[in-house]
Amino acid sequence: MLRNRSSIAGPGHRAGLASIAYAEIRPQDLTDRLLTAKEVAAHVGVNVKRVYELGIPAVHISQRSLRWQRSDVLRWIEERRDHS
C-alpha cells in the first residue's frame, strides 16, 4: 500500500520530505529482505570479516555499505553443497 508521507505527518512536521511516497512494509514482504554482514555471517557460520571475502553477490547500498539478499545467500550456499 502506498501512502503519501504528508498524510501521516503530524502538526509542526517540516514539509521537505512530506511529499515523498513510501511503501508500507508487511511481514510477508520480508522473505527476501537485505541482510547485513553480521546476519550473513551468522547464517553461513563464519566471522563478519570473512563474509566480504566469500564472493557472495552483494547489493551496494552506498560507496561504503553492502547488503546481501537472503535469496542470493541461500543460492550461494546451495551451489556449494556437496551432493555426493
C-alpha positions in Angstrom: 0.0 0.0 0.0 1.4 3.4 -1.0 0.8 6.4 1.1 1.9 9.9 0.9 4.0 10.9 3.9 2.1 14.2 4.2 -1.0 12.1 5.2 0.8 10.9 8.3 2.8 14.0 9.2 1.8 15.5 12.5 1.5 19.1 13.4 4.7 21.0 13.0 6.2 18.5 10.6 8.6 20.1 8.2 7.3 19.9 4.6 10.6 19.0 2.8 10.1 15.2 2.7 6.4 15.2 3.3 5.6 14.7 -0.4 7.8 11.5 -0.8 5.7 8.4 -1.2 6.8 5.2 0.6 5.8 1.6 0.5 4.3 0.1 3.7 6.3 -3.0 4.6 4.4 -6.1 5.6 6.0 -9.2 7.2 5.3 -11.3 4.2 7.4 -8.9 2.1 10.5 -9.6 4.2 11.2 -13.0 2.8 13.9 -11.6 0.5 15.0 -8.7 2.7 18.5 -7.3 2.6 20.9 -8.8 5.2 23.8 -7.2 7.0 27.3 -8.8 7.0 26.6 -9.8 10.6 23.4 -11.6 9.7 25.0 -13.3 6.7 28.0 -14.4 8.9 25.6 -15.9 11.4 23.7 -17.7 8.6 26.8 -19.1 6.9 28.7 -19.8 10.1 31.8 -17.6 9.5 33.0 -14.3 11.1 31.9 -11.0 9.7 35.2 -10.2 8.0 35.1 -13.4 6.1 31.7 -12.6 4.6 33.4 -9.9 2.4 35.9 -12.4 1.1 33.5 -15.2 0.1 32.2 -13.6 -3.1 28.5 -13.8 -2.3 26.7 -11.5 -4.6 26.0 -8.2 -2.8 24.0 -5.0 -3.3 25.9 -1.8 -3.0 23.7 0.5 -0.8 26.4 3.3 -0.9 30.1 3.6 -1.6 30.9 2.0 1.8 27.9 -0.1 2.5 26.9 -3.6 1.2 23.9 -5.7 1.9 23.0 -9.3 0.7 19.7 -10.5 -0.5 18.6 -13.6 1.5 17.8 -15.5 -1.7 21.3 -14.8 -3.0 22.9 -16.1 0.2 20.7 -19.3 0.2 21.6 -19.9 -3.5 25.3 -19.4 -2.8 25.1 -22.0 -0.1 23.2 -24.4 -2.3 25.7 -24.1 -5.1 28.4 -25.2 -2.6 26.5 -28.0 -1.1 28.1 -31.5 -1.5 25.6 -33.5 -3.4 27.5 -36.8 -3.3 
